């Protein structure tokens, strides 16, 4: 079993500022969370009609289990990453977490 945190970031007021902060500050903070097995992100492509997607970036952080996730984000590294989100996520951020089911 693995456990996953998915963070869905809304469209920021200033995409260039979001990108700069995410790459130089936030991603390195999040990468230090103990127990983290994998950390990926992707930017949303426009909708089929060319309009901007509802969200800007999706980050996926994977842990061995719920206990590793809770321990990692309960510690100083996880708390530092959480405290940083308001510094750049002007479009908001939705957090989704749970056990992963793999189908393929």
Backbone as CSV, one residue per row, in Angstrom:
resi,resn,N_x,N_y,N_z,CA_x,CA_y,CA_z,C_x,C_y,C_z
1,UNK,0.837,-1.175,0.000,0.000,0.000,0.000,0.884,1.240,0.000
2,UNK,0.476,2.252,-0.733,1.120,3.563,-0.657,0.057,4.598,-0.315
3,UNK,0.535,5.723,0.140,-0.339,6.817,0.543,0.091,8.054,-0.233
4,UNK,-0.876,8.842,-0.670,-0.559,9.946,-1.563,-1.209,11.241,-1.107
5,UNK,-0.448,12.317,-1.216,-0.984,13.666,-1.049,-0.967,14.308,-2.419
6,UNK,-2.112,14.808,-2.861,-2.209,15.528,-4.118,-2.577,16.962,-3.782
7,UNK,-1.807,17.905,-4.309,-2.075,19.322,-4.083,-2.432,19.929,-5.427
8,UNK,-3.629,20.515,-5.504,-4.114,21.138,-6.728,-4.095,22.649,-6.508
9,UNK,-3.229,23.332,-7.242,-3.084,24.781,-7.122,-3.950,25.473,-8.166
10,UNK,-4.708,26.473,-7.717,-5.513,27.273,-8.626,-4.648,28.217,-9.447
11,UNK,-5.259,28.850,-10.437,-4.538,29.791,-11.295,-3.997,30.950,-10.449
12,UNK,-2.685,31.176,-10.441,-2.115,32.252,-9.633,-2.310,33.625,-10.276
13,UNK,-2.220,34.658,-9.457,-2.288,36.023,-9.970,-1.124,36.317,-10.908
14,UNK,0.048,35.789,-10.578,1.269,36.022,-11.353,1.960,34.674,-11.584
15,UNK,1.683,34.024,-12.712,2.262,32.709,-12.961,3.792,32.680,-12.896
16,UNK,4.458,33.715,-13.386,5.922,33.726,-13.358,6.436,33.754,-11.924
17,UNK,5.783,34.527,-11.054,6.189,34.582,-9.645,5.912,33.246,-8.962
18,UNK,4.772,32.628,-9.279,4.449,31.307,-8.740,5.542,30.319,-9.120
19,UNK,5.855,30.261,-10.420,6.855,29.311,-10.911,8.210,29.528,-10.237
20,UNK,8.635,30.778,-10.136,9.940,31.073,-9.540,9.987,30.627,-8.084
21,UNK,8.934,30.927,-7.322,8.920,30.546,-5.906,8.803,29.030,-5.750
22,UNK,7.944,28.428,-6.554,7.750,26.977,-6.454,9.063,26.245,-6.714
23,UNK,9.743,26.620,-7.786,10.979,25.933,-8.172,12.131,26.206,-7.200
24,UNK,12.274,27.452,-6.747,13.447,27.805,-5.944,13.251,27.598,-4.450
25,UNK,12.007,27.645,-3.984,11.765,27.588,-2.541,10.869,26.428,-2.128
26,UNK,9.668,26.367,-2.708,8.695,25.397,-2.200,9.064,23.953,-2.508
27,UNK,9.397,23.662,-3.747,9.737,22.274,-4.094,10.920,21.763,-3.269
28,UNK,11.984,22.549,-3.086,13.068,22.063,-2.223,12.633,21.832,-0.772
29,UNK,11.729,22.676,-0.249,11.209,22.451,1.105,10.427,21.143,1.172
30,UNK,9.511,20.955,0.225,8.668,19.759,0.228,9.500,18.493,0.023
31,UNK,10.550,18.590,-0.762,11.391,17.419,-1.034,12.114,16.928,0.216
32,UNK,12.206,17.757,1.240,12.887,17.385,2.484,11.979,16.676,3.488
33,UNK,10.691,16.537,3.184,9.763,15.903,4.125,10.193,14.447,4.330
34,UNK,10.445,14.051,5.576,10.864,12.668,5.838,9.801,11.661,5.391
35,UNK,10.252,10.551,4.852,9.350,9.488,4.427,8.852,9.634,3.005
36,UNK,9.180,10.737,2.351,8.724,10.976,0.985,9.414,9.995,0.035
37,UNK,8.621,9.245,-0.725,9.157,8.276,-1.680,9.255,8.842,-3.085
38,UNK,8.298,9.683,-3.456,8.276,10.275,-4.797,7.551,11.610,-4.722
39,UNK,7.967,12.529,-5.593,7.370,13.863,-5.631,7.389,14.313,-7.081
40,UNK,6.220,14.472,-7.678,6.113,14.912,-9.064,5.120,16.065,-9.142
41,UNK,5.200,16.812,-10.228,4.204,17.850,-10.477,4.012,17.990,-11.975
42,UNK,2.890,18.561,-12.331,2.655,18.901,-13.738,1.758,20.124,-13.805
43,UNK,1.972,20.915,-14.848,1.111,22.063,-15.112,-0.026,21.609,-16.005
44,UNK,-1.170,22.208,-15.781,-2.355,21.837,-16.544,-2.321,22.449,-17.939
45,UNK,-2.640,21.650,-18.928,-2.809,22.152,-20.288,-4.146,22.885,-20.378
46,UNK,-4.295,23.746,-21.361,-5.589,24.402,-21.556,-6.690,23.382,-21.860
47,UNK,-7.919,23.801,-21.645,-9.075,22.962,-21.979,-9.111,22.748,-23.498
48,UNK,-9.884,21.757,-23.972,-9.957,21.506,-25.421,-10.363,22.732,-26.240
49,UNK,-11.143,23.642,-25.641,-11.548,24.845,-26.382,-10.509,25.953,-26.294
50,UNK,-9.373,25.695,-25.635,-8.308,26.679,-25.530,-8.364,27.559,-24.299
51,UNK,-9.438,27.459,-23.541,-9.542,28.271,-22.331,-8.621,27.713,-21.249
52,UNK,-8.180,28.569,-20.333,-7.296,28.085,-19.272,-7.968,27.002,-18.430
53,UNK,-7.158,26.078,-17.956,-7.677,25.036,-17.065,-8.101,25.674,-15.747
54,UNK,-8.950,24.987,-15.009,-9.381,25.486,-13.705,-8.235,25.524,-12.711
55,UNK,-7.260,24.661,-12.907,-6.117,24.604,-11.997,-4.831,24.887,-12.775
56,UNK,-3.787,25.235,-12.019,-2.524,25.625,-12.643,-1.479,24.516,-12.567
57,UNK,-1.334,23.945,-11.383,-0.311,22.926,-11.172,-0.853,21.883,-10.210
58,UNK,-0.481,20.630,-10.452,-0.848,19.525,-9.570,0.433,18.859,-9.099
59,UNK,0.596,18.763,-7.785,1.760,18.092,-7.204,1.288,16.810,-6.533
60,UNK,2.074,15.759,-6.689,1.758,14.466,-6.094,2.947,14.013,-5.256
61,UNK,2.684,13.789,-3.971,3.716,13.339,-3.038,3.312,11.963,-2.530
62,UNK,4.204,10.999,-2.633,3.892,9.610,-2.302,4.713,9.146,-1.108
63,UNK,4.028,8.440,-0.209,4.616,7.892,1.013,4.301,6.403,1.082
64,UNK,5.036,5.680,1.905,4.821,4.241,2.042,3.449,3.933,2.627
65,UNK,2.993,4.765,3.563,1.721,4.517,4.240,1.256,5.790,4.945
66,UNK,0.061,5.737,5.496,-0.534,6.889,6.170,0.351,7.365,7.326
67,UNK,0.922,6.433,8.063,1.751,6.807,9.212,2.976,7.601,8.770
68,UNK,3.599,7.207,7.669,4.752,7.942,7.152,4.355,9.347,6.717
69,UNK,3.207,9.463,6.072,2.686,10.769,5.664,2.454,11.659,6.882
70,UNK,1.746,11.133,7.878,1.431,11.918,9.067,2.686,12.310,9.827
71,UNK,3.617,11.411,9.938,4.867,11.704,10.626,5.671,12.754,9.860
72,UNK,5.756,12.599,8.557,6.522,13.536,7.733,5.972,14.946,7.783
73,UNK,4.656,15.079,7.658,4.059,16.420,7.669,3.849,16.954,9.075
74,UNK,3.946,16.088,10.049,3.851,16.536,11.434,5.167,17.074,11.967
75,UNK,6.260,16.766,11.292,7.583,17.200,11.727,7.922,18.583,11.200
76,UNK,9.090,19.092,11.561,9.467,20.452,11.178,9.575,20.674,9.669
77,UNK,10.043,19.680,8.917,10.170,19.844,7.474,8.798,19.951,6.816
78,UNK,7.874,19.094,7.231,6.522,19.140,6.687,5.794,20.417,7.056
79,UNK,5.985,20.867,8.280,5.354,22.109,8.727,5.923,23.307,7.968
80,UNK,7.218,23.302,7.684,7.831,24.386,6.917,7.239,24.450,5.510
81,UNK,7.065,23.291,4.877,6.473,23.256,3.541,5.031,23.759,3.576
82,UNK,4.268,23.340,4.568,2.873,23.779,4.682,2.784,25.285,4.913
83,UNK,3.645,25.814,5.766,3.632,27.261,6.051,4.003,28.090,4.827
84,UNK,4.736,27.504,3.888,5.176,28.246,2.710,4.075,28.437,1.676
85,UNK,3.068,27.604,1.658,2.043,27.647,0.603,1.416,29.035,0.436
86,UNK,1.016,29.730,1.497,0.424,31.064,1.292,1.381,32.095,0.680
87,UNK,2.676,31.801,0.690,3.648,32.742,0.128,3.621,32.822,-1.396
88,UNK,2.983,31.860,-2.061,2.997,31.860,-3.528,1.688,31.406,-4.156
89,UNK,0.838,30.709,-3.421,-0.374,30.108,-3.999,-1.545,31.093,-3.946
90,UNK,-1.441,32.170,-4.717,-2.473,33.208,-4.705,-3.799,32.714,-5.278
91,UNK,-3.772,31.627,-6.036,-4.998,31.049,-6.586,-5.586,29.969,-5.704
92,UNK,-4.998,29.789,-4.507,-5.479,28.770,-3.583,-4.850,27.420,-3.857
93,UNK,-5.050,26.529,-2.908,-4.534,25.167,-3.023,-5.503,24.217,-2.340
94,UNK,-5.843,23.140,-3.012,-6.691,22.097,-2.446,-5.833,20.875,-2.198
95,UNK,-5.949,20.312,-1.006,-5.163,19.131,-0.639,-6.075,17.921,-0.560
96,UNK,-5.656,16.854,-1.215,-6.392,15.597,-1.220,-5.417,14.515,-0.781
97,UNK,-5.814,13.659,0.134,-4.904,12.606,0.561,-5.665,11.311,0.761
98,UNK,-4.944,10.204,0.593,-5.556,8.902,0.801,-4.691,7.782,0.283
99,UNK,-5.136,6.580,0.565,-4.436,5.382,0.108,-4.574,5.272,-1.414
100,UNK,-3.530,4.770,-2.036,-3.492,4.653,-3.488,-3.947,3.273,-3.917
101,UNK,-4.793,3.236,-4.914,-5.181,1.988,-5.567,-4.608,2.024,-6.967
102,UNK,-3.869,1.005,-7.357,-3.272,0.949,-8.688,-4.040,-0.045,-9.536
103,UNK,-4.407,0.360,-10.731,-5.189,-0.484,-11.616,-4.374,-1.047,-12.768
104,UNK,-3.307,-0.409,-13.123,-2.492,-0.885,-14.257,-1.050,-0.911,-13.805
